[in-house]
Amino acid sequence: MKYFFSLLVIFFTALPVHSQTDLKFNFNSGSFGIGVNFPMASEYGTELTITLINVGIEDQYRNIGVEFSPLKLHLWTGQYYEDTNDAAALSLVNLNSYWNIVSGKIFVGPFASLNYLFIDDTVRFDRYVATVGMHFGLRFDFQNFNYNFLTAEIGYKNINGAHKYHLGLKIDILSLLFSNLLL
């Protein structure tokens, strides 16, 4: 965990400082996600996630960016131990860093995310979800503004020490609402 934060500090200090025209801002109203974690027969087999307000910045020339979400709800299904309450939790620190190799209306590239500071019955400092892999998706790309409305992920996920392979799909909440209104 310390290494991830150390890498983020090194990453930000190594970025050259330019004028604000080099930065693009990312904003989403939040996202609704569904994921499958393999092997599915054990704990944390499938998951639903809901985030509220995703904000971030991206260096438009290198396509390297960081996003933050202040609130993420995790709902997991699968086998659990009877004495734990792992089926639902809320995380307050949600960081995502990425490098989009292909960028524009379609984006593709590696990513790493960390969800920490979970709350269920109490605040839990020992719980975390770390994910690394490739993501690809669709977004509106304005001059200095990105709005991701559909993202797919594939990779490795570590949920409180449980090792999983992960497939996931996230859609922006406003996009989901507008698509339902149009139907």
C-alpha positions as a printed Julia matrix, in Angstrom:
183×3 Matrix{Float64}:
   0.0     0.0     0.0
   2.86    2.37    0.87
   4.46    1.61   -2.48
   1.34    2.67   -4.42
   1.24    6.06   -2.69
   5.0     6.44   -3.15
   4.63    5.76   -6.86
   1.87    8.38   -7.1
   4.09   10.97   -5.39
   6.99   10.14   -7.73
   4.62   10.27  -10.71
   3.33   13.75   -9.86
   6.74   15.18   -9.03
   8.2    13.83  -12.27
   5.57   15.49  -14.48
   6.88   18.7   -15.99
   4.91   21.79  -15.1
   3.38   23.66  -18.04
   0.55   26.08  -18.49
  -3.01   24.95  -17.96
  -3.51   24.43  -21.68
  -1.67   21.11  -21.33
  -4.28   19.74  -18.94
  -7.67   18.3   -19.66
 -10.23   18.02  -16.91
 -12.28   14.88  -16.4
 -15.71   15.04  -14.84
 -18.49   12.51  -14.51
 -21.68   12.61  -12.5
 -20.74    9.16  -11.23
 -20.9     5.67  -12.6
 -22.8     2.45  -12.24
 -20.65   -0.63  -12.7
 -21.0    -4.37  -12.84
 -18.11   -6.78  -12.64
 -17.24  -10.44  -12.55
 -14.28  -11.66  -10.51
 -12.78  -15.08  -11.24
 -12.85  -17.6    -9.64
 -16.53  -16.9    -9.07
 -17.2   -19.85   -6.72
 -15.43  -18.12   -3.83
 -16.02  -14.82   -2.06
 -16.39  -11.61   -4.08
 -17.62  -13.47   -7.2
 -19.65  -10.67   -8.75
 -19.86   -7.03   -7.83
 -21.93   -3.92   -8.36
 -20.37   -0.49   -7.84
 -21.84    2.98   -7.71
 -19.67    6.09   -7.58
 -20.74    9.66   -7.09
 -18.84   12.43   -8.88
 -15.59   11.46  -10.55
 -13.11   14.3   -11.09
  -9.61   14.25  -12.5
  -6.92   15.76  -14.68
  -5.1    14.42  -17.73
  -1.97   15.61  -19.47
  -3.29   15.94  -23.02
   0.09   15.37  -24.72
   1.09   12.26  -22.79
  -2.48   11.03  -22.07
  -1.54   10.29  -18.46
  -4.18   11.09  -15.88
  -5.46   10.73  -12.36
  -9.05   10.58  -11.16
 -10.63   10.79   -7.72
 -14.07    9.85   -6.48
 -15.08   10.77   -2.93
 -17.7     8.05   -2.57
 -17.97    4.52   -3.95
 -20.45    1.85   -2.9
 -19.35   -1.79   -3.37
 -21.88   -4.65   -3.38
 -20.4    -8.15   -3.68
 -22.08  -11.52   -4.09
 -20.55  -14.91   -3.5
 -19.72  -17.1    -0.54
 -18.88  -15.29    2.68
 -17.93  -16.25    6.15
 -20.93  -16.01    8.47
 -19.19  -13.73   10.97
 -18.21  -11.01    8.48
 -20.1    -8.2     6.81
 -18.21   -8.11    3.52
 -21.22   -8.09    1.2
 -21.57   -4.28    1.12
 -19.16   -1.47    1.93
 -18.58    2.2     1.19
 -15.09    3.5     0.35
 -14.12    7.13    0.8
 -10.7     7.2    -0.92
 -10.94    6.11   -4.56
  -7.98    6.86   -6.82
  -7.45    5.85  -10.42
  -4.34    6.52  -12.52
  -4.07    5.68  -16.2
  -2.15    6.11  -19.41
  -4.32    6.1   -22.52
  -2.24    4.78  -25.41
  -5.13    5.55  -27.75
  -6.97    8.73  -26.85
  -9.86   10.67  -28.32
 -13.49    9.58  -28.54
 -12.22    6.04  -27.97
  -9.57    5.42  -25.31
  -7.44    2.35  -24.57
  -4.64    1.91  -22.07
  -3.37    0.54  -18.77
  -4.77    1.7   -15.45
  -4.32    1.18  -11.71
  -6.93    1.97   -9.09
  -7.08    1.87   -5.32
 -10.16    1.97   -3.1
  -9.45    2.53    0.59
 -10.96    3.75    3.86
 -13.99    1.47    3.91
 -17.02    2.02    6.09
 -19.6    -0.64    6.87
 -20.31   -0.98   10.6
 -17.15    0.96   11.49
 -14.3     2.68    9.68
 -11.94   -0.03    8.46
  -8.37    0.96    7.75
  -7.35   -2.64    6.95
  -9.62   -3.1     3.93
  -8.73   -2.2     0.35
  -9.41   -3.01   -3.28
  -6.49   -2.67   -5.7
  -7.03   -3.18   -9.44
  -4.59   -3.12  -12.36
  -5.21   -3.91  -15.99
  -6.38   -2.47  -19.3
  -9.37   -0.26  -19.8
 -11.09    0.9   -22.95
 -14.14    2.98  -23.53
 -16.01    5.82  -25.14
 -16.01    9.46  -24.12
 -16.93   12.92  -25.22
 -13.68   14.74  -25.9
 -14.06   18.52  -25.82
 -11.16   20.98  -25.97
 -10.01   20.82  -22.34
 -12.69   18.54  -21.0
 -13.27   14.75  -21.05
 -16.53   13.04  -20.17
 -16.32    9.23  -20.02
 -19.69    7.61  -20.54
 -18.77    3.94  -21.07
 -15.72    2.05  -19.81
 -14.77   -1.64  -19.86
 -11.97   -3.12  -17.75
 -10.02   -6.34  -17.72
  -7.25   -7.2   -15.31
  -6.21   -8.3   -11.84
  -8.06   -7.31   -8.65
  -6.98   -7.79   -5.05
  -9.88   -7.47   -2.62
  -8.61   -7.56    0.97
  -5.96  -10.11    0.01
  -8.24  -12.23   -2.21
  -6.65  -12.54   -5.67
  -9.07  -12.28   -8.6
  -9.16  -11.85  -12.35
 -11.58   -9.08  -13.17
 -13.95   -8.15  -16.02
 -15.99   -5.0   -15.55
 -18.24   -2.52  -17.31
 -19.07    1.01  -16.08
 -21.58    3.46  -17.5
 -22.02    7.08  -16.48
 -25.12    7.64  -14.35
 -26.41   10.55  -16.45
 -25.89    8.54  -19.66
 -27.84    5.68  -18.13
 -30.69    7.98  -17.09
 -30.86    9.7   -20.49
 -30.83    6.38  -22.35
 -33.8     5.23  -20.24
 -35.66    8.47  -20.93
 -35.14    8.08  -24.68
 -36.49    4.52  -24.75
